Amino acid sequence: MKINEIFYSIQGEGAWTGTPMIFIRFSGCNLNCPFCDTKHKTNKTMTVANILAAINRYPGERVCLTGGEPGMQVTDELIGALHAQGRKVHIETNGSYKLPANVDWITFSPKNDRHVLTAADEIKVVYEGQDVAKWLLFNANEYYLQPCSCENTNEVVEYVKANPQWKVSIQTQKYIEVR
């Protein structure tokens, strides 16, 4: 698997904001979002054993698979190995790939209308003024709007106030300046 980086921090977005997590950031994506914060040219090929060795130095029980698009590379073997260590597995995906079974928490962050995902624990839409009402029909437990690169926070707050089915998700990690 092509891994961009592995690090330990807090989840800065969505339902798990503030929770300590180990992040495994995959390199590579099928989309080209202008606001993406992953440097896809920087990566290291790692096996499941390499990944487990890298995360074992961190005390967190929760692991977030993110990217890029982790759905392009994540395997049942990796999910099983993380579970065997007693870890809870979260994944942040654009929904365009089928995911392995037994992921503990799925965050669906749609970037277009093409997706194979049919349900998620939370949906988190990067808001740039687009019509987001259709995403309330998606099978999720929680619905978040996130300002694009922290640049339109007031607009998101006003939208959520007018449409209370949504919650605001800010990129807390950027505001408090942690990795």
Secondary structure, 3 states (H helix, E strand, C coil): CEEEEEEEEECCCHHHCCCEEEEEEECCCCCCCCCCCCCCCCCEECCHHHHHHHHCCCCCCEEEEECCCHHHCCCHHHHHHHHHCCCEEEEEECCCCCCCCCCCEEEECCCCCCCCCCEEEEEEEEECCCCCHHHHHCEEEEEEEEEHHHCCHHHHHHHHHHCCCCEECCCHHHHCCCC
